[in-house]
Amino acid sequence: MDDVIDFLGGFLLGAAIGGAVGLLLAPQSGSDLQQRIRERTQTVVDEGRRAAADRRAELEAQFAQSKQIIRPA
């Protein structure tokens, strides 16, 4: 258990240091970078929602089809 905690602590520390270095060495100003991050995050969220809606529609169609197979109308 201690190994897992040590690993997670090292991972989080490395991620924090990597993020800080990335921000410090970024070729854009802070506000430009923040805007790009917001836009990219929104794009990813929108794509995820769209994919989830598509998958839901696909599963609902499969479910409706399976109900027809079980109980023919």
mmCIF file of the N, C-alpha and C atoms, coordinates in Angstrom:
data_MODEL
# 
_entry.id   MODEL 
# 
loop_
_atom_site.group_PDB 
_atom_site.id 
_atom_site.type_symbol 
_atom_site.label_atom_id 
_atom_site.label_alt_id 
_atom_site.label_comp_id 
_atom_site.label_asym_id 
_atom_site.label_entity_id 
_atom_site.label_seq_id 
_atom_site.pdbx_PDB_ins_code 
_atom_site.Cartn_x 
_atom_site.Cartn_y 
_atom_site.Cartn_z 
_atom_site.occupancy 
_atom_site.B_iso_or_equiv 
_atom_site.pdbx_formal_charge 
_atom_site.auth_seq_id 
_atom_site.auth_comp_id 
_atom_site.auth_asym_id 
_atom_site.auth_atom_id 
_atom_site.pdbx_PDB_model_num 
ATOM 1   N N  . MET A 1 1  ? 0.829   -1.196  0.000   1.00 0.00 ? 1  MET A N  1 
ATOM 2   C CA . MET A 1 1  ? 0.000   0.000   0.000   1.00 0.00 ? 1  MET A CA 1 
ATOM 3   C C  . MET A 1 1  ? 0.867   1.251   0.000   1.00 0.00 ? 1  MET A C  1 
ATOM 4   N N  . ASP A 1 2  ? 1.975   1.191   0.737   1.00 0.00 ? 2  ASP A N  1 
ATOM 5   C CA . ASP A 1 2  ? 2.873   2.343   0.770   1.00 0.00 ? 2  ASP A CA 1 
ATOM 6   C C  . ASP A 1 2  ? 3.482   2.610   -0.600  1.00 0.00 ? 2  ASP A C  1 
ATOM 7   N N  . ASP A 1 3  ? 3.717   1.538   -1.372  1.00 0.00 ? 3  ASP A N  1 
ATOM 8   C CA . ASP A 1 3  ? 4.279   1.710   -2.704  1.00 0.00 ? 3  ASP A CA 1 
ATOM 9   C C  . ASP A 1 3  ? 3.307   2.466   -3.607  1.00 0.00 ? 3  ASP A C  1 
ATOM 10  N N  . VAL A 1 4  ? 2.032   2.176   -3.476  1.00 0.00 ? 4  VAL A N  1 
ATOM 11  C CA . VAL A 1 4  ? 1.028   2.853   -4.287  1.00 0.00 ? 4  VAL A CA 1 
ATOM 12  C C  . VAL A 1 4  ? 0.965   4.322   -3.915  1.00 0.00 ? 4  VAL A C  1 
ATOM 13  N N  . ILE A 1 5  ? 0.988   4.618   -2.640  1.00 0.00 ? 5  ILE A N  1 
ATOM 14  C CA . ILE A 1 5  ? 0.944   6.003   -2.179  1.00 0.00 ? 5  ILE A CA 1 
ATOM 15  C C  . ILE A 1 5  ? 2.190   6.753   -2.636  1.00 0.00 ? 5  ILE A C  1 
ATOM 16  N N  . ASP A 1 6  ? 3.358   6.114   -2.535  1.00 0.00 ? 6  ASP A N  1 
ATOM 17  C CA . ASP A 1 6  ? 4.597   6.739   -3.002  1.00 0.00 ? 6  ASP A CA 1 
ATOM 18  C C  . ASP A 1 6  ? 4.543   7.009   -4.501  1.00 0.00 ? 6  ASP A C  1 
ATOM 19  N N  . PHE A 1 7  ? 4.025   6.035   -5.252  1.00 0.00 ? 7  PHE A N  1 
ATOM 20  C CA . PHE A 1 7  ? 3.916   6.204   -6.707  1.00 0.00 ? 7  PHE A CA 1 
ATOM 21  C C  . PHE A 1 7  ? 2.989   7.369   -7.042  1.00 0.00 ? 7  PHE A C  1 
ATOM 22  N N  . LEU A 1 8  ? 1.805   7.409   -6.408  1.00 0.00 ? 8  LEU A N  1 
ATOM 23  C CA . LEU A 1 8  ? 0.851   8.482   -6.688  1.00 0.00 ? 8  LEU A CA 1 
ATOM 24  C C  . LEU A 1 8  ? 1.409   9.843   -6.302  1.00 0.00 ? 8  LEU A C  1 
ATOM 25  N N  . GLY A 1 9  ? 2.107   9.893   -5.178  1.00 0.00 ? 9  GLY A N  1 
ATOM 26  C CA . GLY A 1 9  ? 2.726   11.155  -4.759  1.00 0.00 ? 9  GLY A CA 1 
ATOM 27  C C  . GLY A 1 9  ? 3.755   11.611  -5.778  1.00 0.00 ? 9  GLY A C  1 
ATOM 28  N N  . GLY A 1 10 ? 4.608   10.697  -6.241  1.00 0.00 ? 10 GLY A N  1 
ATOM 29  C CA . GLY A 1 10 ? 5.601   11.041  -7.252  1.00 0.00 ? 10 GLY A CA 1 
ATOM 30  C C  . GLY A 1 10 ? 4.959   11.443  -8.564  1.00 0.00 ? 10 GLY A C  1 
ATOM 31  N N  . PHE A 1 11 ? 3.899   10.736  -8.935  1.00 0.00 ? 11 PHE A N  1 
ATOM 32  C CA . PHE A 1 11 ? 3.194   11.056  -10.168 1.00 0.00 ? 11 PHE A CA 1 
ATOM 33  C C  . PHE A 1 11 ? 2.602   12.465  -10.103 1.00 0.00 ? 11 PHE A C  1 
ATOM 34  N N  . LEU A 1 12 ? 1.935   12.784  -9.002  1.00 0.00 ? 12 LEU A N  1 
ATOM 35  C CA . LEU A 1 12 ? 1.323   14.109  -8.862  1.00 0.00 ? 12 LEU A CA 1 
ATOM 36  C C  . LEU A 1 12 ? 2.375   15.205  -8.816  1.00 0.00 ? 12 LEU A C  1 
ATOM 37  N N  . LEU A 1 13 ? 3.469   14.957  -8.125  1.00 0.00 ? 13 LEU A N  1 
ATOM 38  C CA . LEU A 1 13 ? 4.541   15.938  -8.070  1.00 0.00 ? 13 LEU A CA 1 
ATOM 39  C C  . LEU A 1 13 ? 5.127   16.154  -9.466  1.00 0.00 ? 13 LEU A C  1 
ATOM 40  N N  . GLY A 1 14 ? 5.361   15.072  -10.184 1.00 0.00 ? 14 GLY A N  1 
ATOM 41  C CA . GLY A 1 14 ? 5.887   15.189  -11.542 1.00 0.00 ? 14 GLY A CA 1 
ATOM 42  C C  . GLY A 1 14 ? 4.928   15.920  -12.465 1.00 0.00 ? 14 GLY A C  1 
ATOM 43  N N  . ALA A 1 15 ? 3.636   15.646  -12.325 1.00 0.00 ? 15 ALA A N  1 
ATOM 44  C CA . ALA A 1 15 ? 2.644   16.331  -13.147 1.00 0.00 ? 15 ALA A CA 1 
ATOM 45  C C  . ALA A 1 15 ? 2.607   17.824  -12.842 1.00 0.00 ? 15 ALA A C  1 
ATOM 46  N N  . ALA A 1 16 ? 2.703   18.175  -11.576 1.00 0.00 ? 16 ALA A N  1 
ATOM 47  C CA . ALA A 1 16 ? 2.698   19.590  -11.185 1.00 0.00 ? 16 ALA A CA 1 
ATOM 48  C C  . ALA A 1 16 ? 3.936   20.303  -11.726 1.00 0.00 ? 16 ALA A C  1 
ATOM 49  N N  . ILE A 1 17 ? 5.081   19.670  -11.582 1.00 0.00 ? 17 ILE A N  1 
ATOM 50  C CA . ILE A 1 17 ? 6.328   20.279  -12.078 1.00 0.00 ? 17 ILE A CA 1 
ATOM 51  C C  . ILE A 1 17 ? 6.274   20.392  -13.601 1.00 0.00 ? 17 ILE A C  1 
ATOM 52  N N  . GLY A 1 18 ? 5.815   19.342  -14.266 1.00 0.00 ? 18 GLY A N  1 
ATOM 53  C CA . GLY A 1 18 ? 5.707   19.382  -15.720 1.00 0.00 ? 18 GLY A CA 1 
ATOM 54  C C  . GLY A 1 18 ? 4.749   20.463  -16.199 1.00 0.00 ? 18 GLY A C  1 
ATOM 55  N N  . GLY A 1 19 ? 3.629   20.617  -15.510 1.00 0.00 ? 19 GLY A N  1 
ATOM 56  C CA . GLY A 1 19 ? 2.671   21.670  -15.872 1.00 0.00 ? 19 GLY A CA 1 
ATOM 57  C C  . GLY A 1 19 ? 3.250   23.058  -15.684 1.00 0.00 ? 19 GLY A C  1 
ATOM 58  N N  . ALA A 1 20 ? 3.956   23.247  -14.566 1.00 0.00 ? 20 ALA A N  1 
ATOM 59  C CA . ALA A 1 20 ? 4.568   24.552  -14.304 1.00 0.00 ? 20 ALA A CA 1 
ATOM 60  C C  . ALA A 1 20 ? 5.625   24.875  -15.355 1.00 0.00 ? 20 ALA A C  1 
ATOM 61  N N  . VAL A 1 21 ? 6.465   23.921  -15.670 1.00 0.00 ? 21 VAL A N  1 
ATOM 62  C CA . VAL A 1 21 ? 7.498   24.142  -16.680 1.00 0.00 ? 21 VAL A CA 1 
ATOM 63  C C  . VAL A 1 21 ? 6.851   24.424  -18.033 1.00 0.00 ? 21 VAL A C  1 
ATOM 64  N N  . GLY A 1 22 ? 5.806   23.681  -18.358 1.00 0.00 ? 22 GLY A N  1 
ATOM 65  C CA . GLY A 1 22 ? 5.107   23.910  -19.620 1.00 0.00 ? 22 GLY A CA 1 
ATOM 66  C C  . GLY A 1 22 ? 4.527   25.303  -19.714 1.00 0.00 ? 22 GLY A C  1 
ATOM 67  N N  . LEU A 1 23 ? 3.955   25.785  -18.632 1.00 0.00 ? 23 LEU A N  1 
ATOM 68  C CA . LEU A 1 23 ? 3.397   27.140  -18.635 1.00 0.00 ? 23 LEU A CA 1 
ATOM 69  C C  . LEU A 1 23 ? 4.487   28.201  -18.731 1.00 0.00 ? 23 LEU A C  1 
ATOM 70  N N  . LEU A 1 24 ? 5.592   27.959  -18.052 1.00 0.00 ? 24 LEU A N  1 
ATOM 71  C CA . LEU A 1 24 ? 6.683   28.935  -18.090 1.00 0.00 ? 24 LEU A CA 1 
ATOM 72  C C  . LEU A 1 24 ? 7.351   29.003  -19.457 1.00 0.00 ? 24 LEU A C  1 
ATOM 73  N N  . LEU A 1 25 ? 7.395   27.901  -20.149 1.00 0.00 ? 25 LEU A N  1 
ATOM 74  C CA . LEU A 1 25 ? 8.068   27.859  -21.441 1.00 0.00 ? 25 LEU A CA 1 
ATOM 75  C C  . LEU A 1 25 ? 7.108   27.995  -22.624 1.00 0.00 ? 25 LEU A C  1 
ATOM 76  N N  . ALA A 1 26 ? 5.854   28.252  -22.352 1.00 0.00 ? 26 ALA A N  1 
ATOM 77  C CA . ALA A 1 26 ? 4.856   28.372  -23.416 1.00 0.00 ? 26 ALA A CA 1 
ATOM 78  C C  . ALA A 1 26 ? 5.173   29.579  -24.296 1.00 0.00 ? 26 ALA A C  1 
ATOM 79  N N  . PRO A 1 27 ? 5.009   29.439  -25.602 1.00 0.00 ? 27 PRO A N  1 
ATOM 80  C CA . PRO A 1 27 ? 5.337   30.533  -26.507 1.00 0.00 ? 27 PRO A CA 1 
ATOM 81  C C  . PRO A 1 27 ? 4.277   31.632  -26.567 1.00 0.00 ? 27 PRO A C  1 
ATOM 82  N N  . GLN A 1 28 ? 3.218   31.510  -25.806 1.00 0.00 ? 28 GLN A N  1 
ATOM 83  C CA . GLN A 1 28 ? 2.147   32.501  -25.828 1.00 0.00 ? 28 GLN A CA 1 
ATOM 84  C C  . GLN A 1 28 ? 2.010   33.156  -24.460 1.00 0.00 ? 28 GLN A C  1 
ATOM 85  N N  . SER A 1 29 ? 1.304   34.281  -24.449 1.00 0.00 ? 29 SER A N  1 
ATOM 86  C CA . SER A 1 29 ? 1.048   34.939  -23.169 1.00 0.00 ? 29 SER A CA 1 
ATOM 87  C C  . SER A 1 29 ? 0.058   34.115  -22.354 1.00 0.00 ? 29 SER A C  1 
ATOM 88  N N  . GLY A 1 30 ? -0.020  34.406  -21.089 1.00 0.00 ? 30 GLY A N  1 
ATOM 89  C CA . GLY A 1 30 ? -0.907  33.656  -20.196 1.00 0.00 ? 30 GLY A CA 1 
ATOM 90  C C  . GLY A 1 30 ? -2.365  33.701  -20.613 1.00 0.00 ? 30 GLY A C  1 
ATOM 91  N N  . SER A 1 31 ? -2.853  34.900  -20.977 1.00 0.00 ? 31 SER A N  1 
ATOM 92  C CA . SER A 1 31 ? -4.265  35.012  -21.346 1.00 0.00 ? 31 SER A CA 1 
ATOM 93  C C  . SER A 1 31 ? -4.553  34.282  -22.665 1.00 0.00 ? 31 SER A C  1 
ATOM 94  N N  . ASP A 1 32 ? -3.617  34.345  -23.616 1.00 0.00 ? 32 ASP A N  1 
ATOM 95  C CA . ASP A 1 32 ? -3.802  33.611  -24.872 1.00 0.00 ? 32 ASP A CA 1 
ATOM 96  C C  . ASP A 1 32 ? -3.828  32.110  -24.613 1.00 0.00 ? 32 ASP A C  1 
ATOM 97  N N  . LEU A 1 33 ? -2.917  31.657  -23.768 1.00 0.00 ? 33 LEU A N  1 
ATOM 98  C CA . LEU A 1 33 ? -2.848  30.242  -23.445 1.00 0.00 ? 33 LEU A CA 1 
ATOM 99  C C  . LEU A 1 33 ? -4.117  29.785  -22.730 1.00 0.00 ? 33 LEU A C  1 
ATOM 100 N N  . GLN A 1 34 ? -4.588  30.580  -21.806 1.00 0.00 ? 34 GLN A N  1 
ATOM 101 C CA . GLN A 1 34 ? -5.815  30.238  -21.085 1.00 0.00 ? 34 GLN A CA 1 
ATOM 102 C C  . GLN A 1 34 ? -6.995  30.148  -22.043 1.00 0.00 ? 34 GLN A C  1 
ATOM 103 N N  . GLN A 1 35 ? -7.073  31.069  -22.996 1.00 0.00 ? 35 GLN A N  1 
ATOM 104 C CA . GLN A 1 35 ? -8.160  31.046  -23.972 1.00 0.00 ? 35 GLN A CA 1 
ATOM 105 C C  . GLN A 1 35 ? -8.083  29.792  -24.832 1.00 0.00 ? 35 GLN A C  1 
ATOM 106 N N  . ARG A 1 36 ? -6.888  29.424  -25.282 1.00 0.00 ? 36 ARG A N  1 
ATOM 107 C CA . ARG A 1 36 ? -6.732  28.212  -26.084 1.00 0.00 ? 36 ARG A CA 1 
ATOM 108 C C  . ARG A 1 36 ? -7.101  26.965  -25.285 1.00 0.00 ? 36 ARG A C  1 
ATOM 109 N N  . ILE A 1 37 ? -6.713  26.947  -24.006 1.00 0.00 ? 37 ILE A N  1 
ATOM 110 C CA . ILE A 1 37 ? -7.056  25.805  -23.157 1.00 0.00 ? 37 ILE A CA 1 
ATOM 111 C C  . ILE A 1 37 ? -8.564  25.713  -22.988 1.00 0.00 ? 37 ILE A C  1 
ATOM 112 N N  . ARG A 1 38 ? -9.219  26.852  -22.753 1.00 0.00 ? 38 ARG A N  1 
ATOM 113 C CA . ARG A 1 38 ? -10.680 26.859  -22.618 1.00 0.00 ? 38 ARG A CA 1 
ATOM 114 C C  . ARG A 1 38 ? -11.355 26.360  -23.894 1.00 0.00 ? 38 ARG A C  1 
ATOM 115 N N  . GLU A 1 39 ? -10.889 26.853  -25.038 1.00 0.00 ? 39 GLU A N  1 
ATOM 116 C CA . GLU A 1 39 ? -11.487 26.449  -26.310 1.00 0.00 ? 39 GLU A CA 1 
ATOM 117 C C  . GLU A 1 39 ? -11.283 24.961  -26.558 1.00 0.00 ? 39 GLU A C  1 
ATOM 118 N N  . ARG A 1 40 ? -10.080 24.466  -26.294 1.00 0.00 ? 40 ARG A N  1 
ATOM 119 C CA . ARG A 1 40 ? -9.791  23.047  -26.519 1.00 0.00 ? 40 ARG A CA 1 
ATOM 120 C C  . ARG A 1 40 ? -10.614 22.181  -25.568 1.00 0.00 ? 40 ARG A C  1 
ATOM 121 N N  . THR A 1 41 ? -10.722 22.615  -24.317 1.00 0.00 ? 41 THR A N  1 
ATOM 122 C CA . THR A 1 41 ? -11.514 21.868  -23.340 1.00 0.00 ? 41 THR A CA 1 
ATOM 123 C C  . THR A 1 41 ? -12.971 21.819  -23.775 1.00 0.00 ? 41 THR A C  1 
ATOM 124 N N  . GLN A 1 42 ? -13.500 22.945  -24.235 1.00 0.00 ? 42 GLN A N  1 
ATOM 125 C CA . GLN A 1 42 ? -14.892 22.990  -24.686 1.00 0.00 ? 42 GLN A CA 1 
ATOM 126 C C  . GLN A 1 42 ? -15.092 22.090  -25.896 1.00 0.00 ? 42 GLN A C  1 
ATOM 127 N N  . THR A 1 43 ? -14.120 22.082  -26.802 1.00 0.00 ? 43 THR A N  1 
ATOM 128 C CA . THR A 1 43 ? -14.206 21.214  -27.976 1.00 0.00 ? 43 THR A CA 1 
ATOM 129 C C  . THR A 1 43 ? -14.250 19.745  -27.561 1.00 0.00 ? 43 THR A C  1 
ATOM 130 N N  . VAL A 1 44 ? -13.378 19.374  -26.629 1.00 0.00 ? 44 VAL A N  1 
ATOM 131 C CA . VAL A 1 44 ? -13.342 17.985  -26.162 1.00 0.00 ? 44 VAL A CA 1 
ATOM 132 C C  . VAL A 1 44 ? -14.651 17.613  -25.470 1.00 0.00 ? 44 VAL A C  1 
ATOM 133 N N  . VAL A 1 45 ? -15.170 18.506  -24.646 1.00 0.00 ? 45 VAL A N  1 
ATOM 134 C CA . VAL A 1 45 ? -16.438 18.252  -23.950 1.00 0.00 ? 45 VAL A CA 1 
ATOM 135 C C  . VAL A 1 45 ? -17.575 18.103  -24.958 1.00 0.00 ? 45 VAL A C  1 
ATOM 136 N N  . ASP A 1 46 ? -17.608 18.995  -25.961 1.00 0.00 ? 46 ASP A N  1 
ATOM 137 C CA . ASP A 1 46 ? -18.662 18.911  -26.978 1.00 0.00 ? 46 ASP A CA 1 
ATOM 138 C C  . ASP A 1 46 ? -18.570 17.608  -27.763 1.00 0.00 ? 46 ASP A C  1 
ATOM 139 N N  . GLU A 1 47 ? -17.356 17.220  -28.139 1.00 0.00 ? 47 GLU A N  1 
ATOM 140 C CA . GLU A 1 47 ? -17.176 15.961  -28.864 1.00 0.00 ? 47 GLU A CA 1 
ATOM 141 C C  . GLU A 1 47 ? -17.602 14.769  -28.008 1.00 0.00 ? 47 GLU A C  1 
ATOM 142 N N  . GLY A 1 48 ? -17.282 14.815  -26.715 1.00 0.00 ? 48 GLY A N  1 
ATOM 143 C CA . GLY A 1 48 ? -17.685 13.750  -25.805 1.00 0.00 ? 48 GLY A CA 1 
ATOM 144 C C  . GLY A 1 48 ? -19.191 13.654  -25.679 1.00 0.00 ? 48 GLY A C  1 
ATOM 145 N N  . ARG A 1 49 ? -19.839 14.795  -25.567 1.00 0.00 ? 49 ARG A N  1 
ATOM 146 C CA . ARG A 1 49 ? -21.308 14.802  -25.472 1.00 0.00 ? 49 ARG A CA 1 
ATOM 147 C C  . ARG A 1 49 ? -21.946 14.281  -26.749 1.00 0.00 ? 49 ARG A C  1 
ATOM 148 N N  . ARG A 1 50 ? -21.385 14.702  -27.879 1.00 0.00 ? 50 ARG A N  1 
ATOM 149 C CA . ARG A 1 50 ? -21.917 14.251  -29.169 1.00 0.00 ? 50 ARG A CA 1 
ATOM 150 C C  . ARG A 1 50 ? -21.736 12.734  -29.320 1.00 0.00 ? 50 ARG A C  1 
ATOM 151 N N  . ALA A 1 51 ? -20.565 12.252  -28.941 1.00 0.00 ? 51 ALA A N  1 
ATOM 152 C CA . ALA A 1 51 ? -20.309 10.805  -29.027 1.00 0.00 ? 51 ALA A CA 1 
ATOM 153 C C  . ALA A 1 51 ? -21.233 10.038  -28.086 1.00 0.00 ? 51 ALA A C  1 
ATOM 154 N N  . ALA A 1 52 ? -21.466 10.577  -26.894 1.00 0.00 ? 52 ALA A N  1 
ATOM 155 C CA . ALA A 1 52 ? -22.360 9.920   -25.939 1.00 0.00 ? 52 ALA A CA 1 
ATOM 156 C C  . ALA A 1 52 ? -23.788 9.900   -26.473 1.00 0.00 ? 52 ALA A C  1 
ATOM 157 N N  . ALA A 1 53 ? -24.227 10.996  -27.088 1.00 0.00 ? 53 ALA A N  1 
ATOM 158 C CA . ALA A 1 53 ? -25.579 11.050  -27.642 1.00 0.00 ? 53 ALA A CA 1 
ATOM 159 C C  . ALA A 1 53 ? -25.720 10.068  -28.800 1.00 0.00 ? 53 ALA A C  1 
ATOM 160 N N  . ASP A 1 54 ? -24.695 9.999   -29.650 1.00 0.00 ? 54 ASP A N  1 
ATOM 161 C CA . ASP A 1 54 ? -24.730 9.046   -30.759 1.00 0.00 ? 54 ASP A CA 1 
ATOM 162 C C  . ASP A 1 54 ? -24.797 7.614   -30.244 1.00 0.00 ? 54 ASP A C  1 
ATOM 163 N N  . ARG A 1 55 ? -23.975 7.318   -29.251 1.00 0.00 ? 55 ARG A N  1 
ATOM 164 C CA . ARG A 1 55 ? -23.949 5.958   -28.697 1.00 0.00 ? 55 ARG A CA 1 
ATOM 165 C C  . ARG A 1 55 ? -25.273 5.628   -28.026 1.00 0.00 ? 55 ARG A C  1 
ATOM 166 N N  . ARG A 1 56 ? -25.849 6.609   -27.330 1.00 0.00 ? 56 ARG A N  1 
ATOM 167 C CA . ARG A 1 56 ? -27.137 6.388   -26.670 1.00 0.00 ? 56 ARG A CA 1 
ATOM 168 C C  . ARG A 1 56 ? -28.218 6.073   -27.697 1.00 0.00 ? 56 ARG A C  1 
ATOM 169 N N  . ALA A 1 57 ? -28.242 6.842   -28.795 1.00 0.00 ? 57 ALA A N  1 
ATOM 170 C CA . ALA A 1 57 ? -29.231 6.600   -29.844 1.00 0.00 ? 57 ALA A CA 1 
ATOM 171 C C  . ALA A 1 57 ? -29.033 5.211   -30.443 1.00 0.00 ? 57 ALA A C  1 
ATOM 172 N N  . GLU A 1 58 ? -27.785 4.824   -30.640 1.00 0.00 ? 58 GLU A N  1 
ATOM 173 C CA . GLU A 1 58 ? -27.491 3.498   -31.177 1.00 0.00 ? 58 GLU A CA 1 
ATOM 174 C C  . GLU A 1 58 ? -27.979 2.400   -30.232 1.00 0.00 ? 58 GLU A C  1 
ATOM 175 N N  . LEU A 1 59 ? -27.712 2.562   -28.945 1.00 0.00 ? 59 LEU A N  1 
ATOM 176 C CA . LEU A 1 59 ? -28.152 1.559   -27.967 1.00 0.00 ? 59 LEU A CA 1 
ATOM 177 C C  . LEU A 1 59 ? -29.670 1.511   -27.837 1.00 0.00 ? 59 LEU A C  1 
ATOM 178 N N  . GLU A 1 60 ? -30.315 2.676   -27.906 1.00 0.00 ? 60 GLU A N  1 
ATOM 179 C CA . GLU A 1 60 ? -31.772 2.695   -27.835 1.00 0.00 ? 60 GLU A CA 1 
ATOM 180 C C  . GLU A 1 60 ? -32.376 1.987   -29.047 1.00 0.00 ? 60 GLU A C  1 
ATOM 181 N N  . ALA A 1 61 ? -31.776 2.168   -30.213 1.00 0.00 ? 61 ALA A N  1 
ATOM 182 C CA . ALA A 1 61 ? -32.262 1.486   -31.416 1.00 0.00 ? 61 ALA A CA 1 
ATOM 183 C C  . ALA A 1 61 ? -32.078 -0.023  -31.283 1.00 0.00 ? 61 ALA A C  1 
ATOM 184 N N  . GLN A 1 62 ? -30.931 -0.440  -30.757 1.00 0.00 ? 62 GLN A N  1 
ATOM 185 C CA . GLN A 1 62 ? -30.690 -1.864  -30.550 1.00 0.00 ? 62 GLN A CA 1 
ATOM 186 C C  . GLN A 1 62 ? -31.675 -2.440  -29.534 1.00 0.00 ? 62 GLN A C  1 
ATOM 187 N N  . PHE A 1 63 ? -31.940 -1.678  -28.485 1.00 0.00 ? 63 PHE A N  1 
ATOM 188 C CA . PHE A 1 63 ? -32.881 -2.126  -27.460 1.00 0.00 ? 63 PHE A CA 1 
ATOM 189 C C  . PHE A 1 63 ? -34.281 -2.276  -28.044 1.00 0.00 ? 63 PHE A C  1 
ATOM 190 N N  . ALA A 1 64 ? -34.699 -1.283  -28.834 1.00 0.00 ? 64 ALA A N  1 
ATOM 191 C CA . ALA A 1 64 ? -36.026 -1.350  -29.454 1.00 0.00 ? 64 ALA A CA 1 
ATOM 192 C C  . ALA A 1 64 ? -36.106 -2.544  -30.399 1.00 0.00 ? 64 ALA A C  1 
ATOM 193 N N  . GLN A 1 65 ? -35.039 -2.792  -31.133 1.00 0.00 ? 65 GLN A N  1 
ATOM 194 C CA . GLN A 1 65 ? -35.015 -3.920  -32.047 1.00 0.00 ? 65 GLN A CA 1 
ATOM 195 C C  . GLN A 1 65 ? -35.077 -5.244  -31.276 1.00 0.00 ? 65 GLN A C  1 
ATOM 196 N N  . SER A 1 66 ? -34.377 -5.326  -30.166 1.00 0.00 ? 66 SER A N  1 
ATOM 197 C CA . SER A 1 66 ? -34.396 -6.568  -29.386 1.00 0.00 ? 66 SER A CA 1 
ATOM 198 C C  . SER A 1 66 ? -35.776 -6.810  -28.766 1.00 0.00 ? 66 SER A C  1 
ATOM 199 N N  . LYS A 1 67 ? -36.475 -5.742  -28.398 1.00 0.00 ? 67 LYS A N  1 
ATOM 200 C CA . LYS A 1 67 ? -37.825 -5.908  -27.870 1.00 0.00 ? 67 LYS A CA 1 
ATOM 201 C C  . LYS A 1 67 ? -38.760 -6.434  -28.945 1.00 0.00 ? 67 LYS A C  1 
ATOM 202 N N  . GLN A 1 68 ? -38.572 -6.015  -30.180 1.00 0.00 ? 68 GLN A N  1 
ATOM 203 C CA . GLN A 1 68 ? -39.411 -6.504  -31.276 1.00 0.00 ? 68 GLN A CA 1 
ATOM 204 C C  . GLN A 1 68 ? -39.138 -7.968  -31.564 1.00 0.00 ? 68 GLN A C  1 
ATOM 205 N N  . ILE A 1 69 ? -37.902 -8.381  -31.413 1.00 0.00 ? 69 ILE A N  1 
ATOM 206 C CA . ILE A 1 69 ? -37.545 -9.773  -31.652 1.00 0.00 ? 69 ILE A CA 1 
ATOM 207 C C  . ILE A 1 69 ? -38.179 -10.661 -30.583 1.00 0.00 ? 69 ILE A C  1 
ATOM 208 N N  . ILE A 1 70 ? -38.154 -10.186 -29.345 1.00 0.00 ? 70 ILE A N  1 
ATOM 209 C CA . ILE A 1 70 ? -38.699 -10.965 -28.236 1.00 0.00 ? 70 ILE A CA 1 
ATOM 210 C C  . ILE A 1 70 ? -40.230 -11.026 -28.329 1.00 0.00 ? 70 ILE A C  1 
ATOM 211 N N  . ARG A 1 71 ? -40.870 -9.883  -28.577 1.00 0.00 ? 71 ARG A N  1 
ATOM 212 C CA . ARG A 1 71 ? -42.317 -9.812  -28.674 1.00 0.00 ? 71 ARG A CA 1 
ATOM 213 C C  . ARG A 1 71 ? -42.676 -9.236  -30.036 1.00 0.00 ? 71 ARG A C  1 
ATOM 214 N N  . PRO A 1 72 ? -42.900 -10.052 -31.031 1.00 0.00 ? 72 PRO A N  1 
ATOM 215 C CA . PRO A 1 72 ? -43.265 -9.530  -32.356 1.00 0.00 ? 72 PRO A CA 1 
ATOM 216 C C  . PRO A 1 72 ? -44.584 -8.765  -32.265 1.00 0.00 ? 72 PRO A C  1 
ATOM 217 N N  . ALA A 1 73 ? -44.620 -7.655  -32.955 1.00 0.00 ? 73 ALA A N  1 
ATOM 218 C CA . ALA A 1 73 ? -45.826 -6.807  -32.931 1.00 0.00 ? 73 ALA A CA 1 
ATOM 219 C C  . ALA A 1 73 ? -46.874 -7.299  -33.876 1.00 0.00 ? 73 ALA A C  1 
# 
